């Protein structure tokens, strides 16, 4: 029945206010985060949302700032959905979905002001940090936006940059690897995704199957103060104002849960 009439199968569960995997409509899958798992990166994190597994590695390099923003560094996110994570993706150049997720992450970084690009500047007009944030999906089971945003935030919290000075006489940069400083994270954006069923029902943290059956999805990104950083709604069923407000309220609660989880993990790995 599930294979022949998947939507009807789901509706039977939704009528009883639960889902085939046993979760309630507003319940998230088990969420785990592991920080600092890639030793070759300047910061890294592995996030699991149920079966969806995403790893983010941050590499920092030195470069000259752009002429029109001499006092700013760069943050370059890139999301990969390789064929190993799901049969829906093919090898080769990034597909539409990977590009859409990369753009979403770039917008979140920009809109939430999680890192002030001025903080990445070392010498005005001469030297700045470039943070390459590679987000790779290892196992795809829906809700890639939440997992990617979470992995990015956790990885950036793990970044330690060496102190760099610019030698005025030689014009060369001098890197002191013994003295490392964490990044200043000004805001902590957290994404919360919902799938819309039959234009009315909202379920949180959809699996890949639920995303395929849904009539639409919406992702709400909030920051520490409960402010909206972005609302991402790629077409599908329209949402009433009241429903959207419900989503925002749930997203604010989710933000607190995720922030608590990150803080707990960071505390546990800090040198005693």
C-alpha positions in Angstrom: 0.0 0.0 0.0 2.8 2.4 0.9 4.5 1.8 -2.5 1.3 1.9 -4.6 -0.5 4.8 -2.8 2.1 6.6 -0.7 0.1 9.7 -0.3 -3.0 7.9 0.9 -0.8 5.9 3.2 0.6 9.1 4.7 -2.9 10.6 5.1 -4.0 7.8 7.3 -1.2 8.5 9.7 -1.7 12.3 9.5 -5.4 11.9 10.4 -4.2 10.3 13.7 -1.7 13.2 14.2 1.4 11.1 13.8 3.7 10.0 11.0 4.9 6.6 9.7 8.2 6.9 11.6 6.3 7.3 14.9 7.0 11.0 15.3 4.3 13.6 16.1 3.7 16.3 13.4 5.8 18.9 15.3 8.6 16.6 16.4 12.1 16.7 15.1 14.2 13.6 14.3 17.1 12.9 16.7 19.7 15.6 16.2 23.4 15.0 16.9 26.5 17.2 16.3 30.1 16.4 16.4 32.6 19.3 16.3 36.2 19.3 15.1 36.0 16.0 13.3 38.2 16.9 10.3 41.8 17.6 11.6 42.9 19.1 8.2 40.3 21.8 8.3 40.4 25.1 10.3 37.0 24.2 11.7 34.6 21.4 11.1 31.3 19.8 12.2 29.3 16.7 11.4 25.5 17.0 11.9 22.9 14.2 11.8 19.2 14.9 11.6 17.8 11.4 11.7 19.5 9.7 8.7 20.4 13.0 7.0 24.1 13.4 7.5 26.0 16.6 6.6 29.6 17.5 7.2 31.0 21.0 6.9 34.7 21.9 6.7 36.0 25.5 6.8 39.3 26.4 5.2 40.8 29.8 5.8 43.1 31.5 3.3 44.7 34.9 3.0 43.8 37.2 0.0 43.6 40.8 -0.9 40.2 42.4 -0.2 38.0 43.5 -3.1 38.7 47.1 -4.3 35.1 48.3 -3.5 35.2 46.8 0.1 38.7 47.3 1.2 37.9 46.6 4.9 36.1 43.2 4.4 37.0 39.6 4.0 35.0 36.9 2.2 32.9 33.9 3.1 32.4 31.4 0.3 29.9 28.6 1.0 29.6 25.6 -1.3 27.1 22.8 -0.9 27.7 19.4 -2.5 25.1 16.7 -3.0 27.2 13.8 -4.4 25.7 10.7 -5.9 26.9 8.7 -2.9 24.3 10.4 -0.6 21.2 9.5 -2.6 20.1 7.9 -5.8 18.4 11.1 -6.8 21.7 12.9 -7.4 24.1 12.3 -10.3 27.9 12.7 -10.4 29.3 15.7 -12.2 28.8 19.4 -11.9 26.5 20.6 -9.1 22.8 20.1 -9.9 19.9 22.5 -9.4 19.2 21.4 -5.8 22.9 21.8 -4.8 23.0 25.3 -6.3 19.7 26.2 -4.6 21.0 25.1 -1.2 24.4 26.9 -1.8 22.4 30.1 -2.6 20.2 29.6 0.5 23.3 29.3 2.8 24.9 32.4 1.2 21.7 34.3 1.8 21.6 33.2 5.4 25.2 34.3 6.0 24.4 37.7 4.4 21.0 38.3 6.0 21.8 37.1 9.5 25.1 39.0 9.7 26.4 35.9 11.6 30.0 37.1 10.9 30.8 40.7 10.2 33.0 40.7 7.1 35.0 43.6 8.6 36.2 41.1 11.3 37.9 39.1 8.6 40.0 42.1 7.5 43.7 42.1 8.7 45.1 45.1 6.9 42.8 47.6 5.2 42.9 47.2 1.4 45.9 44.8 1.6 45.0 41.6 3.5 41.9 39.7 4.6 40.7 36.2 5.4 38.7 34.1 3.0 36.7 31.4 4.6 35.8 28.5 2.2 32.9 26.6 3.8 32.4 23.3 2.1 29.2 21.5 3.1 29.0 17.9 1.9 25.9 15.7 2.3 26.9 12.1 3.1 23.4 10.7 3.5 20.3 12.4 2.1 17.0 11.9 3.8 15.3 15.2 3.5 15.6 18.6 5.2 19.0 19.4 3.8 18.6 23.1 4.6 18.3 22.7 8.4 21.2 20.2 8.5 23.5 22.4 6.3 22.8 25.6 8.3 23.4 23.8 11.5 26.7 22.2 10.2 27.9 25.6 9.0 27.2 27.3 12.3 28.8 24.5 14.3 31.9 24.5 12.0 32.3 28.3 12.2 32.1 28.1 16.0 35.0 25.6 15.8 37.3 27.8 13.6 40.6 28.9 15.1 42.5 31.4 13.0 46.2 32.1 13.6 47.2 35.7 14.3 48.5 37.4 11.2 50.3 40.7 10.9 51.4 42.6 7.8 55.1 43.5 7.8 55.1 47.2 6.6 58.7 47.1 5.2 58.5 43.9 3.2 54.7 43.9 2.5 54.6 40.2 3.4 52.2 38.6 5.9 53.6 37.1 9.0 51.6 34.2 10.5 51.9 33.2 14.1 50.6 29.6 14.3 51.1 29.4 18.1 48.6 32.1 18.8 45.1 31.2 17.5 41.9 33.1 18.0 38.3 31.9 17.5 36.0 33.7 15.0 33.6 36.3 16.4 30.2 34.8 15.7 27.8 37.7 16.1 24.5 35.9 15.4 23.5 32.2 15.4 21.1 31.6 12.6 19.1 28.3 12.8 16.9 27.0 10.0 13.6 25.2 10.7 11.9 23.5 7.7 8.2 22.5 7.4 6.5 20.4 4.7 2.9 21.4 3.8 0.5 18.5 3.3 -2.8 19.0 1.4 -2.4 22.8 1.5 -3.2 22.8 5.2 -1.2 20.5 7.5 2.2 21.5 8.6 4.8 18.9 9.6 8.3 19.8 10.9 11.6 18.3 9.8 10.4 16.3 6.7 12.1 13.2 5.5 12.9 12.9 1.8 9.7 10.8 1.3 7.6 13.5 3.0 9.2 16.2 0.9 8.3 14.4 -2.3 4.7 13.9 -1.2 4.2 17.4 0.3 2.4 20.2 -1.7 5.0 22.7 -0.6 7.8 23.4 1.9 8.8 26.5 3.9 12.0 27.2 5.8 12.2 29.8 8.6 15.6 31.1 9.7 15.7 32.9 13.1 18.5 34.3 15.2 19.3 34.6 18.9 16.8 37.3 19.5 14.0 35.4 17.7 14.2 37.8 14.8 13.6 36.5 11.3 16.7 36.2 9.1 14.9 34.7 6.1 11.9 32.9 4.9 12.6 30.5 2.1 9.5 29.2 0.2 10.1 27.8 -3.2 6.6 27.8 -4.7 4.0 25.2 -3.7 0.9 25.7 -1.5 0.3 29.2 -0.2 0.4 29.8 3.6 -2.0 31.9 5.7 -0.6 34.5 8.0 -1.7 32.4 11.0 0.1 29.3 9.7 3.2 31.3 9.0 3.1 32.7 12.5 2.9 29.1 13.9 6.0 28.2 11.9 7.9 31.2 13.3 6.9 30.4 16.9 8.1 26.8 16.4 11.3 28.0 14.7 12.1 30.2 17.7 11.7 27.2 20.1 13.9 25.1 17.8 16.6 27.8 17.8 16.9 27.4 21.6 17.2 23.6 21.3 19.9 23.8 18.6 21.9 26.6 20.4 21.8 24.5 23.6 23.1 21.5 21.8 26.0 23.4 20.2 27.0 25.1 23.4 26.9 21.7 25.2 29.2 20.1 22.6 31.6 23.0 22.5 31.8 23.1 26.3 32.6 19.3 26.3 35.6 19.7 23.9 37.1 22.9 25.4 40.5 22.0 27.0 39.9 21.7 30.7 
